[in-house]
Amino acid sequence: MTIQNELYTTILGNGISEIQCRYIAFKLESFGVRKILKIQKDKQHYIFKTDVKQYKIEPLDIDIPATPISEL
């Protein structure tokens, strides 16, 4: 299994659409992330604690691969 697929599998099932999960996994891998340690859900966003940094993920209401991702 590739790193991107492992990230995708970890993200999937947290209330984020499949398309956005795939996009988030792709972007995180491009940032050098190899593992998600914890996913914390807040009201309108998620905090992903990874082996590299922490990221704020803000899923969109529409199902497109353009989910805002920012470093914390």
FIKOLZA-1660 file (N, C-alpha, C; in steps of 0.1 Angstrom, whole numbers, plus 5000, padded with zeros to 4 digits):
% residues 72
   i   px   py   pz ch aa at
   1 5009 4988 5000  A  M  N
   1 5000 5000 5000  A  M CA
   1 5009 5012 5000  A  M  C
   2 5006 5022 4992  A  T  N
   2 5013 5034 4991  A  T CA
   2 5010 5043 5003  A  T  C
   3 5019 5053 5005  A  I  N
   3 5017 5062 5017  A  I CA
   3 5004 5070 5014  A  I  C
   4 5002 5074 5002  A  Q  N
   4 4990 5082 4999  A  Q CA
   4 4977 5073 5003  A  Q  C
   5 4977 5061 4999  A  N  N
   5 4966 5052 5002  A  N CA
   5 4964 5050 5017  A  N  C
   6 4975 5049 5024  A  E  N
   6 4975 5047 5039  A  E CA
   6 4969 5060 5045  A  E  C
   7 4973 5072 5041  A  L  N
   7 4968 5084 5046  A  L CA
   7 4953 5085 5043  A  L  C
   8 4949 5082 5030  A  Y  N
   8 4935 5082 5026  A  Y CA
   8 4926 5073 5035  A  Y  C
   9 4931 5061 5038  A  T  N
   9 4924 5051 5046  A  T CA
   9 4922 5057 5060  A  T  C
  10 4932 5063 5065  A  T  N
  10 4931 5069 5079  A  T CA
  10 4921 5081 5079  A  T  C
  11 4921 5089 5069  A  I  N
  11 4912 5100 5068  A  I CA
  11 4897 5096 5066  A  I  C
  12 4895 5086 5058  A  L  N
  12 4882 5082 5054  A  L CA
  12 4874 5077 5067  A  L  C
  13 4862 5081 5067  A  G  N
  13 4854 5077 5079  A  G CA
  13 4853 5087 5090  A  G  C
  14 4858 5099 5087  A  N  N
  14 4858 5110 5097  A  N CA
  14 4848 5121 5093  A  N  C
  15 4839 5117 5084  A  G  N
  15 4829 5127 5080  A  G CA
  15 4833 5136 5068  A  G  C
  16 4844 5132 5062  A  I  N
  16 4848 5140 5050  A  I CA
  16 4846 5131 5038  A  I  C
  17 4841 5138 5027  A  S  N
  17 4838 5130 5015  A  S CA
  17 4850 5123 5009  A  S  C
  18 4847 5113 5001  A  E  N
  18 4858 5105 4995  A  E CA
  18 4867 5113 4986  A  E  C
  19 4861 5122 4978  A  I  N
  19 4869 5130 4969  A  I CA
  19 4878 5140 4977  A  I  C
  20 4873 5146 4988  A  Q  N
  20 4881 5155 4996  A  Q CA
  20 4892 5147 5004  A  Q  C
  21 4888 5135 5008  A  C  N
  21 4898 5126 5015  A  C CA
  21 4910 5123 5006  A  C  C
  22 4907 5120 4994  A  R  N
  22 4918 5116 4984  A  R CA
  22 4927 5129 4982  A  R  C
  23 4920 5140 4980  A  Y  N
  23 4928 5153 4978  A  Y CA
  23 4937 5156 4990  A  Y  C
  24 4931 5155 5002  A  I  N
  24 4939 5157 5014  A  I CA
  24 4951 5148 5015  A  I  C
  25 4948 5135 5013  A  A  N
  25 4959 5125 5013  A  A CA
  25 4970 5129 5003  A  A  C
  26 4966 5133 4991  A  F  N
  26 4976 5137 4981  A  F CA
  26 4984 5149 4985  A  F  C
  27 4977 5159 4991  A  K  N
  27 4984 5171 4995  A  K CA
  27 4994 5168 5007  A  K  C
  28 4989 5160 5017  A  L  N
  28 4997 5157 5028  A  L CA
  28 5009 5150 5024  A  L  C
  29 5008 5140 5015  A  E  N
  29 5020 5133 5010  A  E CA
  29 5030 5142 5004  A  E  C
  30 5025 5152 4996  A  S  N
  30 5034 5162 4990  A  S CA
  30 5041 5171 5000  A  S  C
  31 5035 5172 5012  A  F  N
  31 5041 5180 5023  A  F CA
  31 5051 5171 5031  A  F  C
  32 5053 5158 5027  A  G  N
  32 5062 5149 5034  A  G CA
  32 5056 5141 5045  A  G  C
  33 5043 5142 5047  A  V  N
  33 5037 5134 5058  A  V CA
  33 5037 5119 5054  A  V  C
  34 5041 5111 5064  A  R  N
  34 5041 5097 5062  A  R CA
  34 5030 5090 5070  A  R  C
  35 5026 5097 5081  A  K  N
  35 5016 5091 5090  A  K CA
  35 5008 5102 5097  A  K  C
  36 4995 5099 5099  A  I  N
  36 4986 5108 5107  A  I CA
  36 4985 5101 5121  A  I  C
  37 4989 5109 5131  A  L  N
  37 4989 5104 5144  A  L CA
  37 4976 5106 5151  A  L  C
  38 4969 5117 5148  A  K  N
  38 4956 5120 5154  A  K CA
  38 4948 5129 5146  A  K  C
  39 4934 5127 5146  A  I  N
  39 4925 5136 5139  A  I CA
  39 4915 5141 5149  A  I  C
  40 4915 5154 5151  A  Q  N
  40 4906 5160 5161  A  Q CA
  40 4896 5169 5153  A  Q  C
  41 4883 5167 5156  A  K  N
  41 4873 5175 5149  A  K CA
  41 4869 5186 5158  A  K  C
  42 4868 5198 5152  A  D  N
  42 4863 5210 5158  A  D CA
  42 4850 5213 5151  A  D  C
  43 4844 5224 5153  A  K  N
  43 4831 5228 5147  A  K CA
  43 4831 5227 5132  A  K  C
  44 4840 5235 5126  A  Q  N
  44 4840 5237 5111  A  Q CA
  44 4853 5231 5105  A  Q  C
  45 4861 5226 5113  A  H  N
  45 4874 5221 5107  A  H CA
  45 4879 5209 5115  A  H  C
  46 4890 5204 5110  A  Y  N
  46 4897 5193 5117  A  Y CA
  46 4912 5197 5119  A  Y  C
  47 4918 5191 5130  A  I  N
  47 4932 5193 5132  A  I CA
  47 4938 5179 5130  A  I  C
  48 4947 5178 5120  A  F  N
  48 4955 5166 5118  A  F CA
  48 4968 5167 5124  A  F  C
  49 4971 5159 5134  A  K  N
  49 4985 5158 5139  A  K CA
  49 4992 5147 5132  A  K  C
  50 5003 5151 5126  A  T  N
  50 5011 5141 5117  A  T CA
  50 5025 5139 5123  A  T  C
  51 5032 5131 5116  A  D  N
  51 5046 5128 5120  A  D CA
  51 5055 5140 5116  A  D  C
  52 5050 5150 5108  A  V  N
  52 5057 5161 5104  A  V CA
  52 5053 5174 5111  A  V  C
  53 5040 5178 5110  A  K  N
  53 5035 5190 5115  A  K CA
  53 5020 5188 5119  A  K  C
  54 5014 5199 5123  A  Q  N
  54 4999 5199 5125  A  Q CA
  54 4993 5207 5114  A  Q  C
  55 4981 5202 5109  A  Y  N
  55 4975 5209 5098  A  Y CA
  55 4960 5211 5102  A  Y  C
  56 4955 5223 5097  A  K  N
  56 4941 5226 5099  A  K CA
  56 4934 5223 5085  A  K  C
  57 4924 5214 5086  A  I  N
  57 4917 5210 5074  A  I CA
  57 4903 5215 5074  A  I  C
  58 4899 5222 5064  A  E  N
  58 4885 5228 5064  A  E CA
  58 4877 5222 5052  A  E  C
  59 4870 5211 5054  A  P  N
  59 4862 5205 5044  A  P CA
  59 4852 5215 5038  A  P  C
  60 4849 5214 5025  A  L  N
  60 4840 5222 5018  A  L CA
  60 4826 5216 5018  A  L  C
  61 4816 5224 5017  A  D  N
  61 4802 5219 5016  A  D CA
  61 4799 5212 5003  A  D  C
  62 4807 5217 4993  A  I  N
  62 4805 5210 4979  A  I CA
  62 4816 5200 4978  A  I  C
  63 4813 5190 4970  A  D  N
  63 4822 5178 4969  A  D CA
  63 4832 5180 4958  A  D  C
  64 4843 5188 4960  A  I  N
  64 4853 5190 4950  A  I CA
  64 4867 5189 4957  A  I  C
  65 4877 5185 4949  A  P  N
  65 4890 5183 4955  A  P CA
  65 4898 5197 4956  A  P  C
  66 4894 5205 4965  A  A  N
  66 4900 5218 4967  A  A CA
  66 4900 5222 4982  A  A  C
  67 4900 5212 4991  A  T  N
  67 4899 5214 5005  A  T CA
  67 4911 5223 5010  A  T  C
  68 4907 5234 5017  A  P  N
  68 4918 5242 5023  A  P CA
  68 4926 5235 5034  A  P  C
  69 4939 5235 5033  A  I  N
  69 4948 5229 5042  A  I CA
  69 4958 5239 5046  A  I  C
  70 4960 5242 5059  A  S  N
  70 4970 5251 5064  A  S CA
  70 4978 5246 5075  A  S  C
  71 4990 5250 5076  A  E  N
  71 4999 5245 5087  A  E CA
  71 4995 5253 5100  A  E  C
  72 4997 5246 5111  A  L  N
  72 4995 5253 5124  A  L CA
  72 5008 5256 5131  A  L  C
% end
